[in-house]
Amino acid sequence: MWLSGRALELCGELPEKAEGGEIIRDSDGKPTGVFLDNAQLLVPRPDWSESQMREFFERGTKDLLKWGVTAVHDAMSRDSAVKFYQKMADEGILPLRMHLMGYMDVGYWNGTEAFHHYGVHRRLNLRSIKMVADGAIGSWGAAMYEPYSDNPSTSGFFVVSEQDLKDYIPRYLKDRWQVNVHCIGDRANGEVLDIFENALKGRDIQALRPRIEHAQILRPQDIGRMASLGLIASVQPKHATSDMVCYHDFGSWTPTDTIHFEVYADARLGDRVKSSYAYQSFLRAGGRITLGSDMPVESGNPLVTFHAAVTRVDANGDSPQGPGGWYPEEKLTRMQSLKGNKMPVHIALILKTPTGMTIDAAYASFSEHEVGSLEAGKRADFVVLDRDIMSVDGQEILKTKVLATVVDGVIQFGSF
């Protein structure tokens, strides 16, 4: 979070340190206005009014339907948001499916109890809990076993205490919640896998379906371990093509400077990058993945996700390793990315995002018997595209237009 000078004044006196976060300070020790991870909780913010929430809801769902999205997994639903979505569902104005993950900044979830098929159209669901283990690679906040290659002074940090993770994950599983944990760094992934390995003993993995959100940087042995434990790797292919390059010397960059680009993830991770963004490796190990966008961090357009997954190049068709893609051995095939389609793709495609595509995304939300493939007896959720994304040139994927988006057999966008 970046604050203006005036907003920084309104924060009042700040602590020297923020547990699970960082207040960036200048050479004199004064806050610069940049707050990382849990430090953002120190910034006072007014609650959103219902009119503001309605405005964003209407604009957001309109964009999603335009992009061909039929279902959303909301990965950070505070209880106020859960109640708002329930109101929209009660009014019959929820135009797509929503799978909510209850989220608390601090402590154990004490909000709305789990529910399924809520509302006039039975499209709203709450059966998951989101926890955030560590920060992000961009701020050197992802928890690593060893220091960052381009910043040896830090190995990142946990956003919640490791003790809370050890206490809450087994408790949530016992209470029959699907537990979805944000893990980016290899240490965060490794230690959360340790917790799940113990907590899942004697439990039905099919009934719980826990997920690792991002599963971005792992030790090679942990890729296989995640697969053997049956955890779902909920990954965002656009992160790979965003993280492969970045601004040069971002810390000192100002708007008047010329922008230079450099290889980013390679410089930050060194050899560890070879087992990062490792989508094909998950599948080779026998794991299950679901693809998503991480909207609004990246575009919510599923075609952007699909393009990144199958090409690992940017919008111009290039990467630090050339037009063949960045670490091309980790590219997914088009069918792997779109797994679950059972109709000719030039007629209709199910694109179920922002957390993934078709049947594996449906499995990750306990809805594979209702959606995720076009079959008799399932809900008629599908989109119609203007070209066959399974055969066109990779860069043509980004030019694809959504002609119509259909939810429950009703056209919610466009026509065909």
C-alpha positions as CSV (number, residue, x, y, z in Angstrom):
1,M,0.0,0.0,0.0
2,W,1.3,3.5,-1.0
3,L,0.1,6.5,1.1
4,S,0.3,10.2,0.3
5,G,2.0,12.5,2.8
6,R,-1.3,13.6,4.2
7,A,-2.6,10.0,4.6
8,L,0.6,9.2,6.4
9,E,0.0,12.0,8.8
10,L,-3.5,10.7,9.6
11,C,-2.0,7.4,10.6
12,G,-0.5,9.1,13.7
13,E,2.4,7.5,15.5
14,L,3.5,4.2,14.0
15,P,5.3,1.3,15.7
16,E,8.8,0.6,14.8
17,K,7.9,-2.9,13.5
18,A,4.8,-4.6,12.2
19,E,4.4,-8.3,12.9
20,G,3.9,-10.1,9.6
21,G,4.6,-7.0,7.5
22,E,7.0,-4.0,7.1
23,I,6.8,-0.2,7.2
24,I,9.4,1.0,4.6
25,R,11.5,3.8,6.0
26,D,14.0,6.2,4.5
27,S,17.6,6.6,5.6
28,D,16.5,8.7,8.5
29,G,14.1,6.1,9.7
30,K,11.0,8.0,8.7
31,P,8.1,6.1,7.1
32,T,8.0,6.6,3.3
33,G,4.3,5.8,3.0
34,V,4.9,2.2,1.7
35,F,3.3,-0.5,3.9
36,L,3.8,-4.2,3.2
37,D,1.5,-7.0,4.1
38,N,0.2,-6.8,7.7
39,A,1.6,-3.3,8.1
40,Q,-1.4,-2.2,6.0
41,L,-3.6,-3.0,9.0
42,L,-2.1,0.0,10.7
43,V,-3.7,2.3,8.2
44,P,-7.2,3.5,9.3
45,R,-9.8,3.1,6.5
46,P,-13.5,3.8,6.6
47,D,-15.9,0.9,5.9
48,W,-17.4,0.7,2.5
49,S,-21.0,1.9,2.3
50,E,-23.6,-0.4,0.7
51,S,-23.9,1.9,-2.2
52,Q,-20.2,1.7,-2.8
53,M,-20.3,-2.1,-2.6
54,R,-23.3,-2.2,-5.0
55,E,-21.4,0.0,-7.5
56,F,-18.3,-2.1,-7.5
57,F,-20.4,-5.3,-7.6
58,E,-22.3,-4.2,-10.7
59,R,-19.2,-3.0,-12.5
60,G,-17.2,-6.1,-11.5
61,T,-19.8,-8.6,-12.6
62,K,-20.5,-6.8,-15.8
63,D,-16.8,-7.0,-16.7
64,L,-16.6,-10.7,-15.7
65,L,-19.5,-11.7,-17.9
66,K,-18.0,-9.7,-20.7
67,W,-14.9,-11.8,-20.4
68,G,-16.9,-15.1,-20.3
69,V,-16.6,-15.8,-16.6
70,T,-19.5,-18.0,-15.2
71,A,-18.2,-18.6,-11.7
72,V,-15.8,-16.8,-9.3
73,H,-13.9,-18.1,-6.3
74,D,-13.6,-15.0,-4.0
75,A,-10.4,-15.7,-2.1
76,M,-10.8,-13.1,0.7
77,S,-14.4,-12.7,1.8
78,R,-14.6,-10.9,5.1
79,D,-17.9,-11.4,6.9
80,S,-19.3,-8.0,5.8
81,A,-18.8,-9.1,2.1
82,V,-20.4,-12.4,2.8
83,K,-23.5,-10.7,4.1
84,F,-23.5,-8.3,1.1
85,Y,-23.4,-11.2,-1.3
86,Q,-26.2,-12.9,0.5
87,K,-28.3,-9.8,0.1
88,M,-27.5,-9.7,-3.7
89,A,-28.4,-13.5,-3.9
90,D,-31.7,-12.9,-2.0
91,E,-32.6,-10.1,-4.4
92,G,-32.0,-12.4,-7.4
93,I,-29.3,-10.2,-8.9
94,L,-26.3,-12.5,-8.6
95,P,-25.6,-13.2,-12.3
96,L,-22.9,-15.8,-11.9
97,R,-21.8,-18.4,-9.4
98,M,-19.7,-17.4,-6.4
99,H,-17.7,-19.6,-4.1
100,L,-16.6,-17.6,-1.1
101,M,-13.6,-18.1,1.2
102,G,-14.2,-16.7,4.6
103,Y,-11.3,-14.5,5.8
104,M,-10.2,-13.0,9.1
105,D,-7.3,-10.5,9.4
106,V,-6.6,-11.9,12.9
107,G,-7.9,-15.0,14.7
108,Y,-10.2,-17.9,14.0
109,W,-13.2,-17.4,11.7
110,N,-16.3,-16.2,13.7
111,G,-18.5,-15.1,10.9
112,T,-21.3,-16.6,8.9
113,E,-21.7,-20.3,9.1
114,A,-21.1,-22.4,6.0
115,F,-23.9,-22.6,3.4
116,H,-24.4,-24.0,-0.1
117,H,-26.6,-23.1,-3.0
118,Y,-27.9,-19.9,-1.3
119,G,-30.3,-17.4,-2.8
120,V,-33.0,-17.1,-5.4
121,H,-30.9,-18.8,-8.1
122,R,-28.8,-21.0,-5.7
123,R,-25.5,-19.6,-6.9
124,L,-23.8,-18.5,-3.7
125,N,-21.6,-20.8,-1.6
126,L,-19.5,-20.5,1.5
127,R,-17.7,-23.6,2.5
128,S,-14.0,-22.5,2.4
129,I,-11.6,-20.6,4.7
130,K,-8.7,-18.6,3.4
131,M,-5.4,-18.2,5.4
132,V,-2.4,-16.2,4.3
133,A,0.9,-17.8,5.3
134,D,3.5,-15.4,3.8
135,G,4.0,-12.3,1.7
136,A,4.8,-11.8,-1.9
137,I,8.0,-12.2,-4.0
138,G,7.8,-8.6,-5.2
139,S,8.4,-7.2,-1.7
140,W,10.8,-9.9,-0.7
141,G,8.0,-11.0,1.6
142,A,7.5,-14.6,0.5
143,A,8.9,-16.8,3.2
144,M,12.0,-18.7,1.9
145,Y,14.4,-21.2,3.4
146,E,17.4,-19.3,2.2
147,P,17.9,-15.5,1.6
148,Y,16.9,-13.9,-1.7
149,S,19.6,-14.0,-4.3
150,D,19.2,-10.3,-5.1
151,N,18.7,-9.3,-1.4
152,P,20.7,-11.5,1.0
153,S,19.6,-9.5,3.9
154,T,16.2,-11.2,4.0
155,S,14.5,-14.5,3.6
156,G,11.0,-13.0,3.7
157,F,8.5,-13.6,6.5
158,F,5.3,-15.3,7.6
159,V,2.2,-13.0,7.6
160,V,0.5,-15.1,10.3
161,S,2.5,-16.8,13.1
162,E,3.5,-20.4,12.4
163,Q,1.8,-21.3,15.6
164,D,-1.5,-19.9,14.4
165,L,-1.1,-22.0,11.2
166,K,-0.4,-25.1,13.3
167,D,-3.4,-24.4,15.6
168,Y,-6.0,-23.2,13.0
169,I,-5.5,-25.5,10.0
170,P,-6.3,-28.8,12.0
171,R,-9.2,-27.0,13.7
172,Y,-10.7,-25.8,10.5
173,L,-10.4,-29.3,9.0
174,K,-12.1,-30.7,12.0
175,D,-14.9,-28.2,11.6
176,R,-15.3,-29.5,8.0
177,W,-14.1,-26.3,6.2
178,Q,-12.1,-26.5,3.0
179,V,-8.8,-24.8,4.0
180,N,-7.1,-22.7,1.3
181,V,-3.7,-21.3,2.3
182,H,-1.8,-18.6,0.4
183,C,1.8,-19.9,0.1
184,I,4.3,-18.3,-2.2
185,G,7.8,-18.9,-0.8
186,D,9.4,-22.4,-0.6
187,R,9.5,-22.2,3.2
188,A,5.8,-21.2,3.5
189,N,4.9,-24.0,1.1
190,G,7.1,-26.5,2.9
191,E,5.9,-25.8,6.5
192,V,2.3,-25.6,5.5
193,L,2.7,-29.0,3.8
194,D,4.2,-30.3,7.1
195,I,1.0,-29.1,8.9
196,F,-1.3,-30.6,6.4
197,E,0.6,-33.9,6.4
198,N,-0.1,-34.3,10.1
199,A,-3.6,-32.8,10.1
200,L,-4.9,-34.9,7.2
201,K,-4.0,-38.3,8.8
202,G,-7.1,-40.4,8.9
203,R,-9.2,-37.8,7.2
204,D,-11.1,-38.0,3.9
205,I,-9.2,-35.8,1.4
206,Q,-12.1,-36.0,-1.1
207,A,-14.5,-34.5,1.5
208,L,-12.1,-31.7,2.5
209,R,-10.2,-30.8,-0.8
210,P,-7.7,-28.4,0.8
211,R,-5.9,-26.0,-1.6
212,I,-2.5,-24.2,-1.7
213,E,-3.2,-20.9,-3.2
214,H,-0.3,-19.8,-5.6
215,A,2.0,-22.8,-4.8
216,Q,4.6,-20.6,-6.5
217,I,8.0,-21.4,-5.3
218,L,8.7,-25.0,-4.0
219,R,11.6,-27.3,-3.3
220,P,11.5,-30.1,-5.9
221,Q,10.6,-32.7,-3.3
222,D,7.6,-30.6,-2.1
223,I,6.0,-30.7,-5.6
224,G,5.7,-34.5,-5.2
225,R,4.7,-34.3,-1.6
226,M,1.8,-31.9,-2.4
227,A,0.6,-34.3,-5.1
228,S,0.9,-37.4,-2.8
229,L,-1.1,-35.6,0.0
230,G,-3.8,-34.8,-2.5
231,L,-3.7,-31.0,-2.0
232,I,-4.9,-28.9,-4.9
233,A,-2.4,-26.5,-6.4
234,S,-4.4,-23.4,-7.2
235,V,-2.0,-21.6,-9.5
236,Q,-2.1,-18.4,-11.6
237,P,-0.2,-18.8,-14.9
238,K,-0.1,-15.0,-15.5
239,H,2.1,-14.6,-12.5
240,A,4.8,-16.5,-14.4
241,T,4.7,-14.1,-17.4
242,S,4.5,-11.1,-15.2
243,D,7.3,-12.2,-12.9
244,M,9.7,-13.1,-15.6
245,V,10.5,-9.4,-16.1
246,C,10.2,-6.2,-14.0
247,Y,11.3,-2.6,-13.7
248,H,15.0,-2.2,-13.2
249,D,16.0,-0.8,-9.8
250,F,12.4,-0.4,-8.8
251,G,13.3,1.0,-5.4
252,S,14.8,4.2,-6.8
253,W,12.5,4.5,-9.9
254,T,10.5,7.7,-10.2
255,P,7.9,8.7,-12.9
256,T,10.4,10.8,-14.7
257,D,12.9,8.0,-15.2
258,T,13.3,5.8,-18.2
259,I,11.9,2.4,-17.6
260,H,14.3,-0.5,-18.0
261,F,13.4,-4.1,-17.8
262,E,15.4,-7.0,-16.5
263,V,14.9,-10.6,-15.7
264,Y,13.2,-10.6,-12.4
265,A,12.3,-13.9,-10.9
266,D,15.6,-15.4,-12.0
267,A,17.6,-12.7,-10.3
268,R,15.5,-12.9,-7.2
269,L,15.4,-16.7,-6.8
270,G,18.5,-17.9,-8.6
271,D,18.4,-21.7,-9.2
272,R,15.2,-21.9,-7.1
273,V,13.3,-20.6,-10.1
274,K,13.6,-23.9,-11.8
275,S,11.0,-25.4,-9.4
276,S,8.8,-22.3,-9.4
277,Y,5.7,-21.7,-11.5
278,A,6.1,-25.4,-12.1
279,Y,2.7,-26.3,-13.5
280,Q,3.7,-29.2,-15.7
281,S,5.8,-30.6,-12.9
282,F,2.7,-30.7,-10.7
283,L,0.9,-32.8,-13.2
284,R,3.9,-35.1,-13.9
285,A,4.0,-35.8,-10.1
286,G,0.3,-36.9,-10.2
287,G,-1.0,-33.7,-8.7
288,R,-4.2,-31.8,-9.4
289,I,-4.1,-28.1,-10.4
290,T,-6.7,-25.5,-10.9
291,L,-5.9,-22.3,-12.9
292,G,-6.8,-18.8,-11.9
293,S,-6.1,-15.2,-12.4
294,D,-5.6,-13.7,-8.9
295,M,-7.8,-10.8,-10.0
296,P,-7.4,-7.8,-9.4
297,V,-3.7,-8.4,-9.2
298,E,-3.8,-9.7,-12.7
299,S,-6.5,-9.4,-15.4
300,G,-9.7,-11.3,-14.7
301,N,-10.0,-12.3,-18.3
302,P,-9.6,-16.1,-18.5
303,L,-8.2,-15.9,-22.0
304,V,-5.2,-14.0,-20.5
305,T,-4.8,-16.9,-18.1
306,F,-5.1,-19.5,-20.8
307,H,-2.6,-17.7,-23.0
308,A,0.0,-17.5,-20.2
309,A,-0.5,-21.1,-19.3
310,V,0.1,-22.5,-22.9
311,T,2.7,-20.1,-24.2
312,R,4.6,-18.6,-21.2
313,V,5.3,-15.5,-23.2
314,D,4.1,-11.9,-22.9
315,A,1.4,-10.1,-24.9
316,N,4.1,-9.4,-27.6
317,G,5.0,-13.1,-27.9
318,D,8.4,-12.8,-26.2
319,S,10.1,-13.9,-23.0
320,P,13.6,-13.7,-21.4
321,Q,14.2,-17.1,-23.1
322,G,12.7,-16.1,-26.4
323,P,9.4,-16.7,-28.2
324,G,9.4,-20.4,-27.2
325,G,8.5,-19.3,-23.7
326,W,10.0,-18.9,-20.3
327,Y,11.1,-22.3,-19.0
328,P,9.0,-23.8,-21.7
329,E,9.1,-27.3,-20.2
330,E,6.5,-26.0,-17.7
331,K,4.0,-24.9,-20.3
332,L,0.6,-26.7,-20.1
333,T,-1.0,-28.1,-23.2
334,R,-4.3,-26.5,-24.3
335,M,-6.3,-29.5,-23.2
336,Q,-4.6,-29.6,-19.8
337,S,-5.4,-25.9,-19.4
338,L,-9.0,-26.3,-20.5
339,K,-9.5,-29.8,-19.0
340,G,-13.2,-30.9,-19.0
341,N,-14.5,-29.7,-22.3
342,K,-16.9,-32.2,-24.0
343,M,-18.2,-30.2,-26.9
344,P,-16.5,-29.1,-30.2
345,V,-14.5,-26.1,-29.0
346,H,-15.6,-23.9,-32.0
347,I,-19.2,-24.1,-30.7
348,A,-18.9,-23.6,-27.0
349,L,-16.3,-23.5,-24.3
350,I,-16.7,-23.6,-20.6
351,L,-14.3,-21.1,-19.1
352,K,-14.6,-21.2,-15.3
353,T,-12.4,-18.5,-13.7
354,P,-10.8,-16.7,-12.0
355,T,-9.7,-19.7,-10.1
356,G,-9.4,-22.2,-13.0
357,M,-10.9,-23.7,-16.1
358,T,-13.7,-26.3,-16.4
359,I,-13.7,-29.6,-14.5
360,D,-10.7,-29.2,-12.2
361,A,-11.9,-25.8,-11.1
362,A,-15.3,-27.3,-10.5
363,Y,-13.7,-30.0,-8.4
364,A,-11.9,-27.4,-6.4
365,S,-15.2,-25.8,-5.5
366,F,-17.1,-29.1,-4.8
367,S,-19.3,-28.5,-7.9
368,E,-18.0,-31.0,-10.5
369,H,-21.4,-32.8,-10.5
370,E,-23.2,-29.5,-11.5
371,V,-20.8,-27.6,-13.7
372,G,-17.4,-28.0,-15.4
373,S,-18.4,-29.9,-18.5
374,L,-21.3,-29.8,-20.9
375,E,-23.2,-32.9,-20.1
376,A,-26.9,-33.8,-19.7
377,G,-28.1,-33.1,-16.2
378,K,-25.5,-30.4,-15.5
379,R,-26.2,-26.7,-15.3
380,A,-26.0,-24.9,-18.6
381,D,-23.0,-22.6,-17.9
382,F,-20.9,-21.9,-21.0
383,V,-19.5,-19.2,-23.3
384,V,-19.4,-18.8,-27.0
385,L,-16.2,-17.6,-28.6
386,D,-15.5,-16.2,-32.1
387,R,-12.6,-18.6,-32.8
388,D,-11.2,-22.0,-31.8
389,I,-8.6,-21.3,-29.1
390,M,-7.5,-24.9,-29.2
391,S,-6.0,-24.5,-32.7
392,V,-5.2,-20.9,-33.4
393,D,-1.8,-19.4,-33.1
394,G,-0.9,-18.7,-29.5
395,Q,-0.9,-15.0,-29.9
396,E,-4.4,-15.2,-31.5
397,I,-5.8,-16.3,-28.2
398,L,-5.5,-12.8,-26.8
399,K,-7.5,-11.5,-29.8
400,T,-10.4,-13.9,-29.1
401,K,-13.8,-12.2,-28.5
402,V,-16.6,-13.5,-26.2
403,L,-19.8,-13.6,-28.2
404,A,-22.0,-14.8,-25.4
405,T,-21.9,-15.9,-21.7
406,V,-24.6,-18.2,-20.5
407,V,-25.4,-19.1,-16.8
408,D,-28.1,-21.5,-15.9
409,G,-29.2,-21.5,-19.6
410,V,-29.8,-17.8,-19.5
411,I,-27.7,-15.4,-21.7
412,Q,-26.1,-13.0,-19.3
413,F,-23.9,-11.2,-21.9
414,G,-24.0,-10.9,-25.7
415,S,-25.9,-13.2,-28.0
416,F,-25.5,-16.2,-30.4
